[in-house]
Amino acid sequence: GPINSDAVVIDSARNCDYTMGIIGYGGTRAGLRIKPQNPAPGDATPAFTETVLRSQGIASPNPFTPSPGIGTGFVLDGSIGEIADSQIYFASILNFDTCIEITTNGAVRNNRFTCEHLHSYCPGSTLMRVGPSASNNKFRCGIGVDQGALNVNGILIAGSRNEFQIATRPGGFAPASQIVLQPSA
């Protein structure tokens, strides 16, 4: 699709089970965006809840080439409807300007999120941003920087009452920025 469009968008989902392969994306927006906007059939409000999502990964078109990153791999956007009580699994997400973003407005709560290998070859990129309205989630991630990329930010945490299990590889991260607790965390 067009470079300024998301590749895949999941609207409201309740008690669903998604299994995806690898999503290749080279645009400026998101490879995969979860954004509940319209109520699911039989529901009064939009929500992504009690749902399981599994994917082998999201990668830029040149996943093993050091280059400036564009776009975002995965976005959780609860600005219209909440994203709650769900399980999300990725084998890997790599080589974006921001690999994972949980937006700063809207409810993202009580989810279990796993990304076995969250990494980047993009200088100055960010692996994950957890916005201030993300709460009571459990995150398990392995993070790293590859192919000599420099000044990469690891996980920037602004949300509260979240639990993190993080395994990190050394090298390439900006000083003191593998894991950053921001003021609201």
Disulfide bonds with the S-S distance in Angstrom:
none
